[in-house]
Amino acid sequence: GWYDDVPAWRNGFIARFQVNTRIPKWITYLGNGALDQHNPFCIDAGGSSSPITIGGFTDDGNFPSQPGLGYYYQPGIVPDHTATNPVKDGFLVRFDQAQNLQWASYFGGQGGTMTAPENVTAVLNLGNSVYAVGYSSRHVAGDIRIPLDGDPNDPMFFNQFYNYNGQ
């Protein structure tokens, strides 16, 4: 079952179950307010002894954003220029094997007229790296978007240009 005391808003959750018995070990809300929307889209646990990375989108200005040394860090939501999704950004959250929060970050920019928010739609823990994919947007007159980090001259693929096409 489910409980909805504030129609049209959602609180995402994370649940961990025992493999053999399917009994929940813990279940928690992802966020801290009834008027906030948290939509976890993807998770990569890697295995029982691996860290867990979760991605999605939220409009919670009190989301537990927490820096981690050497990790991407956007400390707050970047407000959008649209009335339909005014303040939603993607997020990345990483927990250790004991469900302790290691780091958390927003992931977004200043969107234009998109009908959906910036979002992280898939994550993968691979060795010492976390890979995340999703989508973002940019306001036509602005230049605030996901802060990119990379070297255009490096042999690894890096595209620094947002391909705005007027849509």
TAVENKA-V806105 format. One record per pair of residues at least 6 apart in sequence whose C-alpha atoms are under 7 Angstrom apart, sorted by the first residue. I is the first residue (numbers start at 1). J is the second residue. If there is no record, write none. Layout:
BEGIN
i->(I	I)
j->(J	J)
END
This chain:
BEGIN
i->(6	9	9	9	10	10	10	11	11	11	11	11	11	12	12	12	12	12	13	13	13	14	14	14	14	15	15	15	15	16	16	16	16	17	17	17	18	18	30	31	31	36	36	37	37	37	38	38	38	39	39	39	40	40	40	40	41	41	41	42	42	42	42	42	42	43	43	43	43	44	44	44	44	44	44	45	45	45	46	49	50	51	51	51	51	52	52	52	53	53	53	53	54	54	54	54	55	55	55	55	55	55	55	56	56	56	56	56	57	57	57	57	57	57	57	58	58	58	58	59	59	59	61	61	64	65	65	65	65	66	66	66	67	67	67	68	68	73	74	74	74	75	75	76	77	77	77	78	78	78	78	79	79	79	80	80	80	80	80	81	81	81	81	82	82	84	85	85	85	88	88	89	89	89	89	89	89	90	90	90	90	90	90	91	91	91	91	92	92	92	93	93	93	94	94	94	94	95	95	96	107	108	108	108	108	109	109	109	109	109	109	110	110	110	110	110	111	111	111	112	112	112	112	118	118	118	119	119	119	120	120	120	120	121	121	122	122	122	123	123	123	123	124	124	124	125	137	138	138	148	150	151	152	152)
j->(34	35	36	37	36	37	38	29	30	31	36	37	38	29	30	38	39	40	28	29	30	27	28	29	30	24	26	27	28	24	25	26	27	23	24	25	24	25	38	38	63	59	60	58	59	60	57	58	59	56	57	58	54	55	56	57	55	56	121	54	55	56	121	122	123	53	54	55	123	52	53	54	123	124	125	51	52	53	125	97	97	94	95	96	97	94	95	96	93	94	95	123	92	93	94	123	91	92	93	120	121	122	123	90	91	119	120	121	88	89	90	91	118	119	120	88	89	90	91	87	88	89	76	77	104	75	104	105	106	103	104	105	73	103	104	102	103	105	105	106	107	105	106	106	87	89	106	87	108	109	110	86	87	110	86	87	110	111	112	110	111	112	139	112	113	115	115	116	117	117	118	106	107	108	117	118	119	106	107	108	118	119	120	105	106	107	120	104	105	106	103	104	105	101	102	103	104	101	102	102	146	118	136	145	146	136	137	138	144	145	146	137	138	139	144	145	137	138	139	137	138	139	140	135	136	137	134	135	136	132	133	134	135	133	134	132	133	134	130	131	132	133	130	131	132	131	145	144	145	160	158	158	158	159)
END
